[in-house]
């Protein structure tokens, strides 16, 4: 964070806090969609997939899991792989929350993990240093205890464009999200078997967002799933 940004944030502190409270109070709470959170589909080489993370991973903004990230990712991978997939995600999850949750689970076996974490770390005012350590620890757990050969770390969305957020809160969290993405990309580049997946402007069209102005809608989940599937298929070809 630049000195200018830090000083601006300090000056705006009371405004940002008030706006944050108002957004939490007035933004509609959309439910996690109905539908299966694990399954088997497709034909071809076997592939074990885990989708892991927060409310976006859980599919908030879609009516069913078929329209959400995990469902659309399964459809995208089914023509190429005999896919066994599982969704492990819940609304409000931070990286630390997910680490705590994983500690209580038995060891598992997944070839690929797609993560969606960070928005709640931003809104929870987690520091960049803490975010880096938590993501590094998450990767270590996924590789050592769950056998992940390919971890696709989805970036934070462009929060500076979220309709639910007023200015200057939108500016502030948008800058924080960019900083988090720079750290996440650096973490991915420094760890074998990891890859950073940016959720750029072309993927996160605000007109295709959910009605709460905060979560993806089905068209965004479809684009996200297709790009993730492309990266997964490419990586699997390189490692077999």
One Martini backbone bead per residue (centre of mass of N, CA, C, O) as a GRO file, in nm:
protein
  240
    1UNK     BB    1   0.095   0.036   0.024
    2UNK     BB    2   0.074   0.352  -0.013
    3UNK     BB    3   0.101   0.646   0.146
    4UNK     BB    4  -0.143   0.780   0.017
    5UNK     BB    5  -0.341   0.549   0.077
    6UNK     BB    6  -0.302   0.541   0.382
    7UNK     BB    7  -0.393   0.834   0.438
    8UNK     BB    8  -0.672   0.814   0.310
    9UNK     BB    9  -0.776   0.586   0.490
   10UNK     BB   10  -0.745   0.731   0.759
   11UNK     BB   11  -0.938   0.970   0.690
   12UNK     BB   12  -1.184   0.757   0.607
   13UNK     BB   13  -1.247   0.560   0.838
   14UNK     BB   14  -1.536   0.639   0.945
   15UNK     BB   15  -1.678   0.604   0.671
   16UNK     BB   16  -1.606   0.307   0.616
   17UNK     BB   17  -1.739   0.190   0.869
   18UNK     BB   18  -2.027   0.293   0.813
   19UNK     BB   19  -2.060   0.158   0.535
   20UNK     BB   20  -2.009  -0.134   0.624
   21UNK     BB   21  -2.253  -0.153   0.814
   22UNK     BB   22  -2.470  -0.085   0.603
   23UNK     BB   23  -2.417  -0.317   0.408
   24UNK     BB   24  -2.473  -0.548   0.612
   25UNK     BB   25  -2.772  -0.449   0.669
   26UNK     BB   26  -2.885  -0.418   0.344
   27UNK     BB   27  -2.782  -0.671   0.229
   28UNK     BB   28  -2.885  -0.939   0.087
   29UNK     BB   29  -2.929  -1.280   0.192
   30UNK     BB   30  -2.818  -1.531   0.017
   31UNK     BB   31  -2.847  -1.846  -0.060
   32UNK     BB   32  -2.752  -2.152  -0.085
   33UNK     BB   33  -2.775  -2.376  -0.315
   34UNK     BB   34  -2.922  -2.629  -0.436
   35UNK     BB   35  -2.772  -2.946  -0.429
   36UNK     BB   36  -2.514  -3.120  -0.503
   37UNK     BB   37  -2.168  -3.180  -0.343
   38UNK     BB   38  -2.146  -3.449  -0.513
   39UNK     BB   39  -1.987  -3.660  -0.777
   40UNK     BB   40  -2.039  -3.839  -1.094
   41UNK     BB   41  -1.879  -3.789  -1.423
   42UNK     BB   42  -1.818  -3.917  -1.718
   43UNK     BB   43  -1.527  -3.976  -1.938
   44UNK     BB   44  -1.211  -4.125  -1.889
   45UNK     BB   45  -0.994  -3.997  -1.711
   46UNK     BB   46  -0.930  -3.986  -1.394
   47UNK     BB   47  -1.082  -3.733  -1.162
   48UNK     BB   48  -1.011  -3.543  -0.865
   49UNK     BB   49  -1.233  -3.295  -0.720
   50UNK     BB   50  -1.193  -2.977  -0.542
   51UNK     BB   51  -1.415  -2.739  -0.403
   52UNK     BB   52  -1.300  -2.435  -0.231
   53UNK     BB   53  -1.472  -2.212   0.019
   54UNK     BB   54  -1.695  -1.976  -0.026
   55UNK     BB   55  -1.984  -1.843  -0.146
   56UNK     BB   56  -1.890  -1.874  -0.439
   57UNK     BB   57  -1.827  -2.174  -0.423
   58UNK     BB   58  -2.129  -2.235  -0.315
   59UNK     BB   59  -2.323  -2.045  -0.526
   60UNK     BB   60  -2.399  -1.772  -0.471
   61UNK     BB   61  -2.653  -1.657  -0.714
   62UNK     BB   62  -2.773  -1.931  -0.753
   63UNK     BB   63  -3.028  -2.171  -0.767
   64UNK     BB   64  -2.819  -2.398  -0.841
   65UNK     BB   65  -2.548  -2.608  -0.869
   66UNK     BB   66  -2.561  -2.624  -1.180
   67UNK     BB   67  -2.509  -2.292  -1.197
   68UNK     BB   68  -2.255  -2.321  -1.056
   69UNK     BB   69  -1.932  -2.386  -1.031
   70UNK     BB   70  -1.932  -2.696  -0.985
   71UNK     BB   71  -2.143  -2.776  -1.200
   72UNK     BB   72  -1.997  -2.637  -1.448
   73UNK     BB   73  -1.730  -2.785  -1.412
   74UNK     BB   74  -1.834  -3.070  -1.453
   75UNK     BB   75  -1.938  -3.025  -1.742
   76UNK     BB   76  -1.658  -2.933  -1.864
   77UNK     BB   77  -1.503  -3.216  -1.777
   78UNK     BB   78  -1.670  -3.469  -1.877
   79UNK     BB   79  -1.557  -3.510  -2.179
   80UNK     BB   80  -1.251  -3.590  -2.053
   81UNK     BB   81  -1.354  -3.705  -1.769
   82UNK     BB   82  -1.368  -3.910  -1.484
   83UNK     BB   83  -1.557  -3.753  -1.246
   84UNK     BB   84  -1.472  -3.669  -0.906
   85UNK     BB   85  -1.666  -3.459  -0.689
   86UNK     BB   86  -1.626  -3.177  -0.448
   87UNK     BB   87  -1.790  -2.965  -0.206
   88UNK     BB   88  -1.617  -2.708   0.007
   89UNK     BB   89  -1.843  -2.469   0.138
   90UNK     BB   90  -1.893  -2.133   0.297
   91UNK     BB   91  -2.033  -1.876   0.428
   92UNK     BB   92  -1.771  -1.649   0.534
   93UNK     BB   93  -1.508  -1.765   0.450
   94UNK     BB   94  -1.192  -1.789   0.543
   95UNK     BB   95  -0.886  -1.910   0.542
   96UNK     BB   96  -0.883  -1.982   0.843
   97UNK     BB   97  -1.149  -2.135   0.846
   98UNK     BB   98  -1.064  -2.355   0.642
   99UNK     BB   99  -0.830  -2.464   0.804
  100UNK     BB  100  -0.995  -2.551   1.048
  101UNK     BB  101  -1.179  -2.746   0.891
  102UNK     BB  102  -0.956  -2.936   0.778
  103UNK     BB  103  -0.847  -3.036   1.055
  104UNK     BB  104  -1.135  -3.207   1.102
  105UNK     BB  105  -1.046  -3.386   0.867
  106UNK     BB  106  -0.983  -3.632   0.684
  107UNK     BB  107  -0.797  -3.760   0.476
  108UNK     BB  108  -0.737  -3.719   0.122
  109UNK     BB  109  -0.811  -3.746  -0.251
  110UNK     BB  110  -0.676  -3.507  -0.487
  111UNK     BB  111  -0.579  -3.373  -0.789
  112UNK     BB  112  -0.779  -3.120  -0.769
  113UNK     BB  113  -0.789  -2.766  -0.668
  114UNK     BB  114  -1.045  -2.520  -0.618
  115UNK     BB  115  -1.031  -2.186  -0.519
  116UNK     BB  116  -1.234  -1.948  -0.296
  117UNK     BB  117  -1.059  -1.675  -0.159
  118UNK     BB  118  -1.070  -1.327   0.025
  119UNK     BB  119  -1.315  -1.142   0.068
  120UNK     BB  120  -1.330  -1.193   0.384
  121UNK     BB  121  -1.044  -1.091   0.436
  122UNK     BB  122  -1.094  -0.805   0.346
  123UNK     BB  123  -1.349  -0.736   0.527
  124UNK     BB  124  -1.168  -0.842   0.789
  125UNK     BB  125  -0.880  -0.704   0.784
  126UNK     BB  126  -0.655  -0.861   0.668
  127UNK     BB  127  -0.340  -0.898   0.632
  128UNK     BB  128  -0.103  -0.961   0.400
  129UNK     BB  129   0.076  -1.143   0.573
  130UNK     BB  130  -0.151  -1.331   0.670
  131UNK     BB  131  -0.249  -1.416   0.392
  132UNK     BB  132   0.009  -1.549   0.297
  133UNK     BB  133   0.035  -1.761   0.521
  134UNK     BB  134  -0.243  -1.896   0.481
  135UNK     BB  135  -0.200  -1.986   0.186
  136UNK     BB  136   0.053  -2.155   0.238
  137UNK     BB  137  -0.085  -2.348   0.438
  138UNK     BB  138  -0.307  -2.450   0.252
  139UNK     BB  139  -0.125  -2.578   0.042
  140UNK     BB  140   0.018  -2.774   0.231
  141UNK     BB  141  -0.237  -2.931   0.314
  142UNK     BB  142  -0.334  -3.016   0.027
  143UNK     BB  143  -0.068  -3.173  -0.040
  144UNK     BB  144  -0.024  -3.358   0.223
  145UNK     BB  145  -0.343  -3.453   0.292
  146UNK     BB  146  -0.481  -3.441  -0.031
  147UNK     BB  147  -0.282  -3.479  -0.290
  148UNK     BB  148  -0.236  -3.225  -0.452
  149UNK     BB  149  -0.122  -3.146  -0.787
  150UNK     BB  150  -0.350  -2.917  -0.843
  151UNK     BB  151  -0.370  -2.562  -0.774
  152UNK     BB  152  -0.643  -2.334  -0.810
  153UNK     BB  153  -0.617  -1.987  -0.758
  154UNK     BB  154  -0.857  -1.781  -0.710
  155UNK     BB  155  -0.923  -1.474  -0.750
  156UNK     BB  156  -1.023  -1.178  -0.688
  157UNK     BB  157  -1.251  -0.974  -0.751
  158UNK     BB  158  -1.365  -0.663  -0.876
  159UNK     BB  159  -1.462  -0.472  -0.610
  160UNK     BB  160  -1.472  -0.180  -0.754
  161UNK     BB  161  -1.761  -0.297  -0.908
  162UNK     BB  162  -1.956  -0.329  -0.681
  163UNK     BB  163  -2.284  -0.231  -0.642
  164UNK     BB  164  -2.311  -0.261  -0.317
  165UNK     BB  165  -2.081  -0.042  -0.313
  166UNK     BB  166  -1.989   0.244  -0.191
  167UNK     BB  167  -1.857   0.546  -0.187
  168UNK     BB  168  -1.528   0.471  -0.081
  169UNK     BB  169  -1.544   0.160  -0.030
  170UNK     BB  170  -1.492   0.053  -0.314
  171UNK     BB  171  -1.207   0.163  -0.340
  172UNK     BB  172  -1.081   0.023  -0.098
  173UNK     BB  173  -1.148  -0.282  -0.160
  174UNK     BB  174  -1.025  -0.278  -0.442
  175UNK     BB  175  -0.732  -0.231  -0.351
  176UNK     BB  176  -0.716  -0.476  -0.167
  177UNK     BB  177  -0.771  -0.689  -0.383
  178UNK     BB  178  -0.522  -0.628  -0.551
  179UNK     BB  179  -0.316  -0.693  -0.331
  180UNK     BB  180  -0.406  -0.987  -0.288
  181UNK     BB  181  -0.348  -1.079  -0.580
  182UNK     BB  182  -0.045  -1.030  -0.578
  183UNK     BB  183   0.012  -1.233  -0.354
  184UNK     BB  184  -0.121  -1.485  -0.482
  185UNK     BB  185   0.053  -1.492  -0.737
  186UNK     BB  186   0.321  -1.523  -0.580
  187UNK     BB  187   0.255  -1.784  -0.435
  188UNK     BB  188   0.203  -1.957  -0.689
  189UNK     BB  189   0.488  -1.910  -0.822
  190UNK     BB  190   0.641  -2.049  -0.552
  191UNK     BB  191   0.461  -2.317  -0.614
  192UNK     BB  192   0.429  -2.626  -0.677
  193UNK     BB  193   0.119  -2.688  -0.843
  194UNK     BB  194   0.049  -2.383  -0.889
  195UNK     BB  195  -0.230  -2.152  -0.979
  196UNK     BB  196  -0.338  -1.850  -1.116
  197UNK     BB  197  -0.683  -1.713  -1.127
  198UNK     BB  198  -0.814  -1.462  -1.289
  199UNK     BB  199  -1.090  -1.227  -1.225
  200UNK     BB  200  -1.178  -1.043  -1.462
  201UNK     BB  201  -1.366  -0.816  -1.630
  202UNK     BB  202  -1.466  -1.016  -1.855
  203UNK     BB  203  -1.592  -1.212  -1.630
  204UNK     BB  204  -1.704  -0.958  -1.431
  205UNK     BB  205  -1.997  -0.876  -1.511
  206UNK     BB  206  -2.220  -0.674  -1.351
  207UNK     BB  207  -2.485  -0.762  -1.514
  208UNK     BB  208  -2.421  -1.083  -1.406
  209UNK     BB  209  -2.500  -1.042  -1.130
  210UNK     BB  210  -2.640  -1.061  -0.855
  211UNK     BB  211  -2.892  -0.899  -0.672
  212UNK     BB  212  -2.676  -0.804  -0.437
  213UNK     BB  213  -2.401  -0.694  -0.576
  214UNK     BB  214  -2.171  -0.945  -0.483
  215UNK     BB  215  -2.239  -1.188  -0.666
  216UNK     BB  216  -2.248  -1.421  -0.880
  217UNK     BB  217  -2.375  -1.532  -1.169
  218UNK     BB  218  -2.416  -1.783  -1.392
  219UNK     BB  219  -2.239  -1.655  -1.623
  220UNK     BB  220  -1.986  -1.631  -1.443
  221UNK     BB  221  -1.960  -1.925  -1.362
  222UNK     BB  222  -1.918  -2.027  -1.652
  223UNK     BB  223  -1.652  -1.880  -1.713
  224UNK     BB  224  -1.493  -1.984  -1.474
  225UNK     BB  225  -1.524  -2.288  -1.538
  226UNK     BB  226  -1.398  -2.289  -1.822
  227UNK     BB  227  -1.117  -2.186  -1.737
  228UNK     BB  228  -1.056  -2.401  -1.529
  229UNK     BB  229  -1.085  -2.644  -1.722
  230UNK     BB  230  -0.860  -2.561  -1.914
  231UNK     BB  231  -0.631  -2.567  -1.705
  232UNK     BB  232  -0.665  -2.858  -1.615
  233UNK     BB  233  -0.628  -3.002  -1.888
  234UNK     BB  234  -0.348  -2.888  -1.944
  235UNK     BB  235  -0.205  -3.002  -1.691
  236UNK     BB  236  -0.273  -3.304  -1.735
  237UNK     BB  237  -0.118  -3.327  -2.003
  238UNK     BB  238   0.168  -3.249  -1.878
  239UNK     BB  239   0.153  -3.499  -1.640
  240UNK     BB  240   0.105  -3.769  -1.852
   0.00000   0.00000   0.00000
